[in-house]
Amino acid sequence: MPTSTQEPTIRSAAPEALATVALETGFSQWVFALRRTLFTTPVGWLLAMWFCWDRVPHQLIFIWLGVFSIVWAGGLWVLQGVIRDGHRLGRHRTRVLWVAGLDGFSWGLAAWFLMGHDPILDATLTALLCGVSAVNAPVYVTFIQAYYLQAGLMWLIAVAGLLGIAGNSHAIDCAVGYSVFLGLTIYYMRAIAQRVLEGIGLQFANASLAEQLRVALLVVRHDAATDALTGQGNRRALDELLTEQVDLAGKTGQAFSVLMLDIDFFKNINDTYGHMIGDDALRAFAQRVREHLRLGDVCARFGGEEFVVVLPGTTLQTALEVAERLRIGVAQSPLLTTPLVAVTVSIGAAALIPDQTAEDLLNAADAAVYAAKRGGRNQVRSIAALLT
């Protein structure tokens, strides 16, 4: 069965767009995570110094720390600028890759400056490098390319340093062990990173779908409560509003009135110009009514050429004043100019009285509007006047 062009549709976002959003989000998360991790880097320095202090010449320790400190401070400075500038992947990718790469380079230099002095120390520092790679793995999971660079440079420099230690066969064992550990870490991290990015994309897809559903439900609710021709509330919306107002009046004693509007001789418009012009006249009439209502007043189409205006917190006397303003506003100028269509309106006003239902109130307003028609049309009548 064909669907209406006005029917809301739910469409999922394009996979390419979701992948891009996931990459941007992952990059943003990684930038903040890397900055947080770099703040803890001095803990690794302290461990390295503790392991090496009595086994490595202090001059070598301080040279390594000096180089690393410069790289570390520069990396934090760059990351702070990236964060301040909006941390966009396309704009800052190269800068942050430099930070990741130089961080790995600095850790790898530990093999050049700190190893080769003691076999046990070499094994300990190799374990420290494995620990650094393991600690960095979850940090880099949302931007795995940077992990490849950071870990790759750390491995390259460290292994070159280990293999350069002359006469130490255990250095080869350390290099092999470190290589195997890092290779397995990268192997598993690759799959994990893919799943993480897919999860981020799925979150955005779900959020997008939820938003589309919310908008669609709002459209459905609006359509269910709106008259398609005039854009005013329909009979269903009117009944709900009247029930709410009657309940509120019963609880608080707040005044509450309604106006029943009936366009005079509307059938003549349809007979003379046809129903299309009649529909245009109804739309123009609804617009004219809206222009003369107060803030908080609600107009609904009751049926045919009849409309009901709900006046919350309004006494009958004020309702009669609003009705008279509407009557004059409708009659003072034509609704349509091509063809020329001018109308008047008969209005019945009624205020809620104790123990009265919404149906009773509408019947009272209906009786008043018929009294206005019998009295010559283009006038305002109230149920109170009929009872006196």
N, C-alpha and C positions, 0 to 999 in steps of 0.2 A: 504494500500500500504506500503511495507516495506521501512524503512528509511535507508539512508546511515549511515555507522558507523562513517563517518566524520561529520555528521550533528550535530550542537551544541544542547545540551539538557539543559533544565532548571529544576533543582531539588531543592525542598525546603529543608532547613536544618532539621535534625531530631528533633522532639519535645523535646526529652530528652536533646539534646545539647542546644537547645534554653532555656529550663528551667534552665539549669546550668549556662548559660551566664547571664540570667536575675537575678538569685540569686547572682552571683558574682558582677554584676553591682549594684544591689540594696544594697549589703553589702558595697561596696566601697562608694556609695553615702551616706549611713547612717553614716559611720565612719566620714566623713567630716562634715555632718550635726550635729552629736552629739558633735563634738569638738566645732563647732560654738555655739551650745546651751549651752554647759558648760561654755563658756566664758560669757554668760549672766546670769548664775546662781546667782552671787552676787546681782543682782537686786532683786531676791526673798529673799535673806537674809535681804536686807535693808527693804523690806516690812515687813517681819516677825519682825525685830527689832523695826520698827516703831509701829506696832500693840502691841507689848509686853512690850515696854520699861517701862511704868509706871504701869504695871500690873503683871509682872513676875520678880522674883528676878534676878538681873543682872548676878549673878553667873551662874544660869541655862542657861541663854541666851548665855553666853560666852562659857560654856561647849559644848552646841549644836553647836555653830559656830566653835569651835576648832576642834571637831570631823569631822564636815562637811568639814572644810577647808582642813584637811589632806586627806580625801577621794577625794575631788575635785581636789586638786593638783596632787595626785597620778593618778587619772583618766586621767587628761590632759597629764601627762607624758607618760602614757601607750599608749594613742591614738596617740601622736606624734611619738612614736617608731613604732607603727603599720603602720602609714602613711609612715614613712621613710623606712620601711621594705617591702612596697608593698601592704599593706592592702588586703591580700588574705583570703577568707573565711575559707578554710580548715586549714590554718596555724594559724589564729589569732582569730578564733571564741571564744575559751574559755576565752582568755584575755579580749576581749571586753565585753563578757557577764558578767564578774566580774565587769567591770567598770559600766555597766548598773545596775547590781544588787546592788552594793554598793551605787550608786546614789539614787536609790529608798529607800534603807535602811536608808540613812542619812535624806532624807525628812521625812520618817516615824517616825524618832526619835523626830520630832517636837512635836508629841503627848505626848511623855514621859517627855520632858523637858519644854515645853511651855504651855501645856494645863492643865486644872483643876484648874485654878486660877480665871477664870471669864467666865461665861456662854456665854456672847456676844463674848469674845475673842476666845473661843473654836469654836463657829460657824464661826467666821471670819477665823480662821486658817484652819478649815475644808474646807471652800471655797477656801482658798489658795492652799490646797493640790489638790482639784478638778481642780483648774486652772493649777497647775503644770502638772497633768495628761493630761489635754486637750492640753497644749502647747507641751508636749512631743509626743503626738499621731501622728501628721504629720511628726515629725522628725524620728520616728521609723517605719514609714509605709513601708519602703523598707526592713526592717529586723524585722518583727513583733515578732519573738521569743524573741528578746531582750526587746521589750515592755512588753510582758507578764511577764518577769522576773523583770523588773524595777517596773512596776505598781503593780505586785503581791507582791513583798517584801515591797513596800511602803504601800500597803493596810494592809498586815499582821502586820507589826510593828505598824502602826498608829492605827488600830482597837484594837490591844492588849493594846496599851497605853490608848486609850479612855475607853475601858472596865475596865481598872484597876483604873480608877478614882473613888474612893469610894464616895458614897453618891450623885453623880451627875447623875440624870436620863437623863438630856439633853445630856450627853456624849453618851448614847445609841442612841439617835436620830441622833447625828452627825455621829456615826459609821454606822447606817443604811443608812442614806442619802449618805454618801461617798461611801458605798458599792454599792448602786443602781447606782449612777453616774458612778462609775468605771466599773461596770458590763455592762452597756449600751455602754460605750465608747469602751470597748474591743469587744463587740458583733458587733458593726458597723465597727470598725477598721479591724476586721478579713476579712470581705468582701471587704473593700476598699483596703487592702494590697494585696489581691489576684488579684484584677483588675489592680492595679499598676504594679505588677510583670508581669502580662499577657501583659500589655501595653509595658513594657520594652522588653519582648520577641518578641512582634510583631514588634517593631522598628528594632530589630536586624534581624528579618526574612525579613522585607521589605528591609533593607539595603543589606542583603545577596542576595535577589532576584534581586535587582537593579544592584548589582555588576555582578551577573551572566548574566543578560540581557546585560549589557555593554560589557562584554567579548564576549558574543554570537554575538552581533552586530559587534564587531570588527572582529570576525572570518568570519562572513558573508561578510562584506565589503572586507576583505582580499581575501577571496575565489572568490568574484565577480570580483576582479581586478587582479587575479593571474592565470597564465597558469598552469593547474594541472600537466602537464608532466614535465616542466622544472623549475617551481618555479619562473619564471620571470613574469613581467607584461604581461597581455593579450592585445588584440586589444582594448578593452574598456578602459583600463588604459592608453594605448598609446594615444588614441584619446583625452582623458581628459588632459593628460600632454602636448600634442602638442598645444591644444587650449589655455591652460594657458600660455605656453611659447610664443605663437604668440601674445597674448594680452599684455604680459609683454614687449615684444620687441617693440610693437607698442607704448606703453606708455613711455618707457625709452630709446629706441634705442639700447638696449643691444644686442650684437651679439648672434646668436643662430644657431646651426648646427645639422644635423642628419647624421647617417650612416645607409645604408641599407646593410645587410650581407646576402649572399646566399651561402650555403654550396655547393661546386662543386661536381657534379656527386653523389648527395646523393641517387638518385634512385638506383644506383648500390649496395649500402649497403643493402637496403631493398630486392632487388632481390637476392643478394648473401647470406645474412645471415638471412633474415626474419625481420619482423617489430619489434619484441621484441628487437633485437640487434639495429635496427634503432632507437628505442626510447632511448635505453641506450646511443647511440651515440649523440642524441640530448641533453640529459641531461648533458653529458660530455662536449659537445660543449658550452652549456650555462655557465657551471662552468668555462671553459677556458676563455670565454669572460669576465666574472666577474673579474677574476684574473688580467686582463690587463686593466681594466677601472680605471679611476680616481675617487676620492671621489666626489660625486654629479652627475656623469654620470649614466644614467638609461638605462637598457636593457629590451626590451619587445619582445615577440614572435609575429611576424607579421602574420605568417601562414605557415604551412608546415615546410620547412627547412629555412625559411627566418626570420631574426631578425632585429629589428631596435634599434639603440642606439641613445638616445637623449643626446646632449651635450650642456647644458645651458651655456650661457656666453662664447661661443667658436666661434672663427672665422673659416673660411674655411681652412686656412693654418694650424691652430692647429688641426682641425678635421682630416685633411689628415695625420698629424703626429700620431694621436691616431689610425687612421685606419691602418696605416702601422705597428704599434706596434701590433695591434690585428692580422693582417694577418700573421706576422712572428710568433707570439705566438701560433697560431692555427697550423701552418705548421711544427713547430720545433719538435714536438713529437706526437706519436699516441694518439688518444682520448681513445681508448680501447686497452688492451693488450691480452684479451681472449674473442673473437678472436682479432687478430691484425687489428685494424681499424684506418687508418690515413686519414685525409682529408685536403683539402685546402679550402679557402674561397675567394669569389669575393666580393669586397666592393665598394659601391657607396656613395660618400659624396656630401652633398649639404648644403649650408648656406641660411638662410632666407633673402630674399630681400624685399624692401618696397612693400606694397600692396599685398604681396603674402599670400595665405591662407595655413593652415596646409596641406590640400590635395595637393595643388600645390607643397609644399616642399617635400612631400612624392613621388609625381610623378617625381620630379627632381632627387631625390636619386635613384628611381627605374630605371629611364633612365640611370643613371650613372652605376648602377650595371650591367645592361644588356650590356652596352658598355664594361665593364670589362670582362664579359663572352665571348662576341664576340671577344675580343682582346686576348684571350688565357687563361682566368681564372687565379685564384691565383694572383690577382692584385687589385690595388686601382685606381678608376677613380672618377673624380668630374664633376659635371654639368658645371662648369666654363670652364673646358678643352674642353668639347664638343662644347661649343659655340664659341671657338676661332679657 
